[in-house]
């Protein structure tokens, strides 16, 4: 029997001379290396962000992620003409190189460009060998009636990704060239090594004479935007008999095969991707594209000392295959909340249960005072703990893992940690997080901190402090108590389990009494807050229905779902605030203060579509026939912003432009999870309370040209 070959998804953007202006610099691509490093730039070429680069390496602390190879200025020598196809300056490309670009294809998640001029057709591919700080750029002549060669000039501005671009960057050391190989020393960092294909050569030049590039996206966001680039060498590429030529750039001492055959390296990476899609059981191209997008966020951590166990830790030390989740590209690291919300969609939906367990064990080793870290900052060795909900999402993620894998051993191993977590929350821990003995609800809040997922803060201003008893925090607290009670009961600790069941029942009764607002027909967002009870209609209330152990009384479900649907639902997720509220912001744009002022004041969050679908399914109000209407707009979005992935946020009002990170872990995870849930959902009987999804939310209505 012939072995079945899994087809990888393909998505193509077509261009042409008559559509030169249509090549949008805001449409970007990204390729990752499984370490937190990546390569990314606009599809059209050039650099528009400080985070862009063809080789951004993930190094151990305190270095963090470093932009090594920013860009590659490439000219095609076609007969006696020199044609620019790549340039780090978008203004230069607008006049020349864009006119040669005919198509961009994401082939199995890997970018392919096709350039044409008269009788010349040239293809460029880029990929990163998995698990290595290396990038391979492979060129192939498809057709030509004249001799063809390439002249490539690497553009360097070596610096941490978060550093100001106006800085000089890390000092370049000596360049050693030996035929088709070069090594560039860098002050305090591993060297950059470049190898070109055998028929080609490298020539050293004066590195000071390249010039500056203005980064358009940084300028629009109110940051310094003039980056000074250096070019230490010229790569003169000659094509072999098969019309192929290549460049491999790597940091430090790469694996022995990093400079091997690019064709073999590409075949290995394509096989790895096919195996991921096959293991995940993808049934359609959209599903497969999301599976490949999900893989980008799963990394072996090198950004901080996650492998050093706490000296008091009783769990066995982690193995070499530790995993964590990058919250979003380009600028996020691994965040506790994002990791736990994303865990099910990024690992369990992909049948990667071992990695899910590794992530849960990893974070369990970093519990302090009953809290998991909110985030691990770039290049830091330890985490920050200012979050009230990440730990409750951690308990939820354990629950989803056990429900889907049946791996009770993990719960048994983590029970001592879980006991400490619940004890700390009952007695009170950092940042005012603790149970109010008067009603059993969980409260939180500390001056200058934003402790829930609505965590925007700028210049000391906490935009949505939500101090008090937040609705989703208490839905998560009730869910966590029920999960722990069930685990203790199954483990023979019936007396302890009874105490948890009693606490959960008290939370449920208090929740219904305190959070239901009969005047509006939805739930208060915060009770006992600094300004009293907050009646704003926000999406946080959906968790009172969506979690596996819903805290809200069933008689209120339809009213809450109706309010969220009518006021907050968009084709790309839920708004963070009702448009009728005086603080509502319709657009996420401008400088940092303007953006943070709108971050949770209307801005649409894609990840919230997951719990919204959970709530609809739990209430019996949707089935598989509604899948396209609820999620179809995301299919078109895979060809915009970050091609092949899903953005962090969208503008609150039409046309709901994508904003924030071009690739966000919980956006991909929750859309994939919702897509599969709705695909498996059976039809339910019609009911008067059932809210129909407007026909305008169909896939075709939101497909971009």
RAUR-V238946 format. One record per residue. N is the residue number from 1. RES is the residue in one small letter. PSI is psi as a letter, one per 30 degrees, with the letter a starting at -180 (NA if undefined). OMEGA is omega in whole degrees, 0 to 359 (none if undefined). D_FIRST is the distance of its C-alpha to the first C-alpha in whole Angstrom. Layout:
n: [N;N]
res: [RES;RES]
psi: [PSI;PSI]
omega: [OMEGA;OMEGA]
d_first: [D_FIRST;D_FIRST]
This chain:
n: [1;2;3;4;5;6;7;8;9;10;11;12;13;14;15;16;17;18;19;20;21;22;23;24;25;26;27;28;29;30;31;32;33;34;35;36;37;38;39;40;41;42;43;44;45;46;47;48;49;50;51;52;53;54;55;56;57;58;59;60;61;62;63;64;65;66;67;68;69;70;71;72;73;74;75;76;77;78;79;80;81;82;83;84;85;86;87;88;89;90;91;92;93;94;95;96;97;98;99;100;101;102;103;104;105;106;107;108;109;110;111;112;113;114;115;116;117;118;119;120;121;122;123;124;125;126;127;128;129;130;131;132;133;134;135;136;137;138;139;140;141;142;143;144;145;146;147;148;149;150;151;152;153;154;155;156;157;158;159;160;161;162;163;164;165;166;167;168;169;170;171;172;173;174;175;176;177;178;179;180;181;182;183;184;185;186;187;188;189;190;191;192;193;194;195;196;197;198;199;200;201;202;203;204;205;206;207;208;209;210;211;212;213;214;215;216;217;218;219;220;221;222;223;224;225;226;227;228;229;230;231;232;233;234;235;236;237;238;239;240;241;242;243;244;245;246;247;248;249;250;251;252;253;254;255;256;257;258;259;260;261;262;263;264;265;266;267;268;269;270;271;272;273;274;275;276;277;278;279;280;281;282;283;284;285;286;287;288;289;290;291;292;293;294;295;296;297;298;299;300;301;302;303;304;305;306;307;308;309;310;311;312;313;314;315;316;317;318;319;320;321;322;323;324;325;326;327;328;329;330;331;332;333;334;335;336;337;338;339;340;341;342;343;344;345;346;347;348;349;350;351;352;353;354;355;356;357;358;359;360;361;362;363;364;365;366;367;368;369;370;371;372;373;374;375;376;377;378;379;380;381;382;383;384;385;386;387;388;389;390;391;392;393;394;395;396;397;398;399;400;401;402;403;404;405;406;407;408;409;410;411;412;413;414;415;416;417;418;419;420;421;422;423;424;425;426;427;428;429;430;431;432;433;434;435;436;437;438;439;440;441;442;443;444;445;446;447;448;449;450;451;452;453;454;455;456;457;458;459;460;461;462;463;464;465;466;467;468;469;470;471;472;473;474;475;476;477;478;479;480;481;482;483;484;485;486;487;488;489;490;491;492;493;494;495;496;497;498;499;500;501;502;503;504;505;506;507;508;509;510;511;512;513;514;515;516;517;518;519;520;521;522;523;524;525;526;527;528;529;530;531;532;533;534;535;536;537;538;539;540;541;542;543;544;545;546;547;548;549;550;551;552;553;554;555;556;557;558;559;560;561;562;563;564;565;566;567;568;569;570;571;572;573;574;575;576;577;578;579;580;581;582;583;584;585;586;587;588;589;590;591;592;593;594;595;596;597;598;599;600;601;602;603;604;605;606;607;608;609;610;611;612;613;614;615;616;617;618;619;620;621;622;623;624;625;626;627;628;629;630;631;632;633;634;635;636;637;638;639;640;641;642;643;644;645;646;647;648;649;650;651;652;653;654;655;656;657;658;659;660;661;662;663;664;665;666;667;668;669;670;671;672;673;674;675;676;677;678;679;680;681;682;683;684;685;686;687;688;689;690;691;692;693;694;695;696;697;698;699;700;701;702;703;704;705]
res: [x;x;x;x;x;x;x;x;x;x;x;x;x;x;x;x;x;x;x;x;x;x;x;x;x;x;x;x;x;x;x;x;x;x;x;x;x;x;x;x;x;x;x;x;x;x;x;x;x;x;x;x;x;x;x;x;x;x;x;x;x;x;x;x;x;x;x;x;x;x;x;x;x;x;x;x;x;x;x;x;x;x;x;x;x;x;x;x;x;x;x;x;x;x;x;x;x;x;x;x;x;x;x;x;x;x;x;x;x;x;x;x;x;x;x;x;x;x;x;x;x;x;x;x;x;x;x;x;x;x;x;x;x;x;x;x;x;x;x;x;x;x;x;x;x;x;x;x;x;x;x;x;x;x;x;x;x;x;x;x;x;x;x;x;x;x;x;x;x;x;x;x;x;x;x;x;x;x;x;x;x;x;x;x;x;x;x;x;x;x;x;x;x;x;x;x;x;x;x;x;x;x;x;x;x;x;x;x;x;x;x;x;x;x;x;x;x;x;x;x;x;x;x;x;x;x;x;x;x;x;x;x;x;x;x;x;x;x;x;x;x;x;x;x;x;x;x;x;x;x;x;x;x;x;x;x;x;x;x;x;x;x;x;x;x;x;x;x;x;x;x;x;x;x;x;x;x;x;x;x;x;x;x;x;x;x;x;x;x;x;x;x;x;x;x;x;x;x;x;x;x;x;x;x;x;x;x;x;x;x;x;x;x;x;x;x;x;x;x;x;x;x;x;x;x;x;x;x;x;x;x;x;x;x;x;x;x;x;x;x;x;x;x;x;x;x;x;x;x;x;x;x;x;x;x;x;x;x;x;x;x;x;x;x;x;x;x;x;x;x;x;x;x;x;x;x;x;x;x;x;x;x;x;x;x;x;x;x;x;x;x;x;x;x;x;x;x;x;x;x;x;x;x;x;x;x;x;x;x;x;x;x;x;x;x;x;x;x;x;x;x;x;x;x;x;x;x;x;x;x;x;x;x;x;x;x;x;x;x;x;x;x;x;x;x;x;x;x;x;x;x;x;x;x;x;x;x;x;x;x;x;x;x;x;x;x;x;x;x;x;x;x;x;x;x;x;x;x;x;x;x;x;x;x;x;x;x;x;x;x;x;x;x;x;x;x;x;x;x;x;x;x;x;x;x;x;x;x;x;x;x;x;x;x;x;x;x;x;x;x;x;x;x;x;x;x;x;x;x;x;x;x;x;x;x;x;x;x;x;x;x;x;x;x;x;x;x;x;x;x;x;x;x;x;x;x;x;x;x;x;x;x;x;x;x;x;x;x;x;x;x;x;x;x;x;x;x;x;x;x;x;x;x;x;x;x;x;x;x;x;x;x;x;x;x;x;x;x;x;x;x;x;x;x;x;x;x;x;x;x;x;x;x;x;x;x;x;x;x;x;x;x;x;x;x;x;x;x;x;x;x;x;x;x;x;x;x;x;x;x;x;x;x;x;x;x;x;x;x;x;x;x;x;x;x;x;x;x;x;x;x;x;x;x;x;x;x;x;x;x;x;x;x;x;x;x;x;x;x;x;x;x;x;x;x;x;x;x;x;x;x;x;x;x;x;x;x;x;x;x;x;x;x;x;x]
psi: [k;k;k;k;k;k;k;k;k;k;k;k;k;k;l;l;e;f;g;e;f;f;j;k;f;f;j;l;l;k;k;l;g;g;f;f;l;l;k;k;l;k;e;f;l;a;k;f;l;f;f;l;l;f;j;j;k;j;l;l;l;g;e;b;k;k;j;d;j;e;a;j;j;k;k;k;j;j;c;g;k;j;k;k;f;k;k;f;j;e;e;e;e;f;f;d;e;f;f;f;k;e;l;k;k;j;j;h;f;k;k;k;k;k;k;k;j;c;g;k;k;k;k;k;k;k;l;k;k;k;g;k;i;l;k;k;j;k;k;k;j;e;k;k;g;l;k;k;l;k;j;k;j;k;k;k;i;j;l;k;f;f;l;k;f;f;l;f;a;k;k;k;a;k;k;k;k;i;c;g;k;k;k;j;k;k;j;g;l;k;l;k;k;k;k;l;l;e;f;l;l;k;k;k;l;j;f;f;g;e;a;l;k;k;j;e;e;e;e;f;g;g;l;k;g;j;k;k;l;k;j;f;l;k;j;j;k;k;k;a;f;g;g;k;l;l;k;k;k;l;k;b;j;l;l;f;g;e;g;a;k;e;e;e;e;e;e;e;e;e;e;e;e;e;e;e;e;e;e;f;h;k;f;l;e;e;e;e;e;e;e;e;e;e;f;f;f;j;l;j;k;f;f;l;i;f;f;j;l;k;f;g;k;f;l;k;l;l;a;f;g;k;l;a;k;k;e;l;k;f;f;l;a;k;k;e;e;e;e;e;e;f;e;e;e;f;e;e;f;g;h;i;e;e;e;e;e;e;e;e;e;e;f;f;f;g;k;k;h;g;k;l;k;e;l;j;l;k;g;l;f;l;l;k;g;i;k;f;f;e;e;e;e;e;e;e;e;e;e;e;e;e;e;f;f;g;i;f;e;e;e;e;e;f;e;e;e;e;e;e;e;e;e;e;e;e;f;k;a;l;g;g;k;l;k;j;f;e;f;f;l;k;l;l;k;k;k;g;k;j;f;a;f;i;g;k;k;k;h;f;j;j;e;i;e;h;k;b;j;k;e;f;e;f;e;e;e;e;e;e;e;e;e;e;e;e;e;e;e;f;g;g;i;e;e;e;e;e;e;e;e;e;e;e;e;e;e;e;e;e;e;e;e;e;f;k;j;f;f;f;g;a;k;k;e;k;l;h;a;e;g;a;k;j;g;k;j;l;f;f;f;f;f;f;e;f;l;e;i;k;f;k;k;f;f;f;e;e;e;e;e;e;e;e;e;e;f;f;k;l;f;g;a;k;l;f;k;k;f;f;k;f;g;k;k;f;k;j;l;a;a;e;e;e;e;f;f;f;e;g;h;e;k;k;k;e;f;f;f;e;f;e;e;e;e;e;e;e;f;h;f;l;a;f;f;g;e;e;e;e;f;f;f;f;e;e;f;f;g;l;c;j;k;g;a;k;l;e;l;l;k;e;l;k;g;h;k;k;l;a;k;f;j;k;e;f;e;e;e;e;e;e;e;e;e;e;e;e;e;f;k;l;k;l;k;k;l;e;f;k;j;k;k;k;f;f;g;l;e;f;f;g;k;k;NA]
omega: [179;179;181;177;181;178;177;182;177;177;187;170;183;178;178;182;182;181;184;182;184;179;191;180;178;176;189;174;176;174;183;186;179;178;188;175;184;167;183;179;173;175;183;185;181;177;177;179;172;184;182;176;177;174;173;187;175;184;177;180;7;186;185;182;186;172;178;181;183;182;181;178;189;172;175;175;186;188;179;180;175;184;179;175;177;176;181;179;183;180;178;181;180;182;187;191;180;180;179;184;182;179;171;181;170;186;184;180;182;186;176;176;174;179;180;174;183;182;181;172;186;179;175;176;176;174;177;174;187;178;180;173;184;177;177;176;185;178;176;175;179;181;174;177;181;176;183;170;181;171;186;179;178;178;185;167;191;184;171;186;182;184;179;182;179;179;180;184;182;185;177;177;181;176;177;182;177;179;182;180;177;176;181;177;180;183;175;181;173;182;172;179;180;176;175;184;195;183;188;183;178;181;179;177;178;186;187;192;185;179;186;176;177;182;190;182;178;178;181;182;175;180;173;193;181;183;177;184;178;179;184;185;173;178;181;187;174;182;178;184;179;179;184;173;187;173;172;176;183;182;176;180;182;174;187;183;184;180;178;181;177;180;179;178;179;179;178;181;177;178;177;181;176;180;179;181;180;181;181;179;181;183;181;184;179;177;181;178;178;178;178;176;180;181;183;186;181;185;165;189;172;186;174;188;182;185;181;182;174;181;178;186;180;180;177;180;182;176;182;185;177;179;168;186;171;185;181;177;28;199;181;169;176;181;183;182;182;180;185;176;184;193;184;182;185;184;186;176;179;183;178;186;180;180;176;180;179;180;180;178;180;181;179;180;181;177;175;180;177;182;168;182;171;178;169;183;179;175;182;181;182;186;172;193;186;178;179;187;185;182;177;173;175;178;177;181;175;179;179;179;182;181;185;183;185;183;180;183;180;178;179;179;186;183;177;178;180;176;180;180;183;177;181;180;179;185;182;181;185;171;178;180;179;181;173;182;182;183;179;179;182;179;181;174;176;182;174;181;175;195;178;182;175;199;181;177;180;179;179;180;174;191;179;186;176;177;184;180;184;189;182;177;181;171;177;180;177;179;181;179;179;179;181;178;179;180;179;179;180;180;176;180;187;181;177;180;181;179;178;177;179;178;180;180;178;177;181;181;179;181;181;182;189;189;180;180;183;180;182;184;173;186;169;177;177;170;184;179;181;179;184;180;184;183;182;177;180;184;185;182;183;180;177;177;194;185;183;176;185;181;185;177;186;184;181;187;186;180;179;180;178;181;180;180;186;190;191;186;173;177;185;179;184;170;179;179;178;178;180;182;182;180;184;176;187;187;176;184;178;181;186;181;180;180;181;177;181;188;180;182;179;181;182;177;184;186;183;176;179;178;176;177;175;182;179;180;180;180;179;186;175;173;187;180;182;187;183;181;182;190;187;181;180;178;177;181;178;175;181;178;174;186;178;180;186;183;179;188;179;175;184;181;177;8;177;181;178;183;176;179;179;181;184;186;185;173;180;184;185;175;177;180;179;179;181;178;181;178;181;185;178;177;177;181;178;177;182;184;183;183;179;175;182;181;181;180;179;183;186;182;184;178;179;177;none]
d_first: [0;4;6;9;12;15;18;21;24;27;31;33;37;38;42;44;47;49;47;49;50;47;46;47;47;47;43;41;38;37;35;35;34;34;37;39;40;39;39;41;43;44;41;44;45;48;49;50;50;51;48;46;45;42;42;43;43;43;45;47;50;53;51;48;46;48;47;47;46;47;46;46;48;46;48;46;48;47;49;53;52;51;49;49;45;46;49;50;53;51;55;54;50;52;54;51;48;47;48;45;42;40;37;36;32;31;27;25;29;30;33;33;36;36;40;41;45;46;43;42;38;38;35;35;33;34;32;33;31;31;33;36;39;38;37;35;36;34;36;34;36;34;37;41;43;46;45;44;44;45;47;47;49;48;50;51;53;52;53;51;50;53;55;58;57;60;60;60;57;56;58;56;57;56;54;52;51;49;48;44;45;47;48;51;53;54;56;55;51;49;49;46;44;43;41;41;38;40;41;43;46;48;52;54;57;59;57;60;60;57;59;59;56;57;54;55;53;55;58;57;57;60;59;60;58;59;57;58;55;55;53;54;52;50;47;47;43;42;39;37;36;33;35;34;37;37;39;38;41;41;43;44;42;39;36;35;32;34;36;33;30;31;27;26;27;26;23;23;25;22;20;22;23;19;19;22;21;18;20;23;20;22;22;24;25;29;27;25;28;30;27;28;31;32;30;33;36;34;36;37;40;43;45;47;48;45;45;48;49;52;54;55;51;50;46;44;44;41;38;37;34;37;36;39;38;40;42;42;42;44;47;46;45;44;46;46;46;44;41;42;41;38;37;35;33;32;31;30;29;26;25;27;30;31;32;34;35;36;38;40;41;42;45;46;47;49;51;55;57;55;53;50;50;51;49;49;51;50;50;52;51;52;52;54;55;56;54;55;51;49;49;49;46;45;45;44;40;41;41;38;36;37;36;32;32;34;35;38;39;39;42;44;44;45;48;51;50;50;53;55;53;55;58;59;58;60;63;63;61;61;62;64;60;61;62;65;67;68;65;62;61;59;62;61;63;65;67;65;61;59;57;54;52;54;55;57;60;62;65;66;65;63;62;60;62;61;63;64;61;58;56;53;54;55;52;50;53;53;49;49;52;50;46;49;50;47;46;49;49;46;47;50;52;54;57;56;53;56;58;55;55;59;58;56;58;61;59;57;61;62;60;60;64;64;61;61;64;65;67;64;61;59;59;61;59;61;64;67;66;69;70;70;67;64;64;61;58;55;52;52;53;50;49;51;49;45;45;43;47;49;53;54;56;53;56;56;53;53;56;54;51;53;55;52;51;54;55;52;49;48;44;44;45;48;51;53;56;58;59;62;63;66;64;61;59;57;56;55;56;59;60;59;62;61;57;58;60;58;55;55;58;55;53;49;47;43;42;44;42;40;43;44;41;41;45;44;41;43;46;44;45;41;38;35;36;39;36;36;40;40;38;37;40;38;35;37;39;36;37;40;42;39;36;33;35;38;42;44;47;48;51;53;54;52;50;49;48;46;48;48;45;42;40;40;38;40;39;36;35;37;36;32;33;35;33;30;33;34;31;30;34;35;38;41;44;47;50;53;52;49;49;47;46;48;46;47;44;41;39;40;44;43;41;42;43]
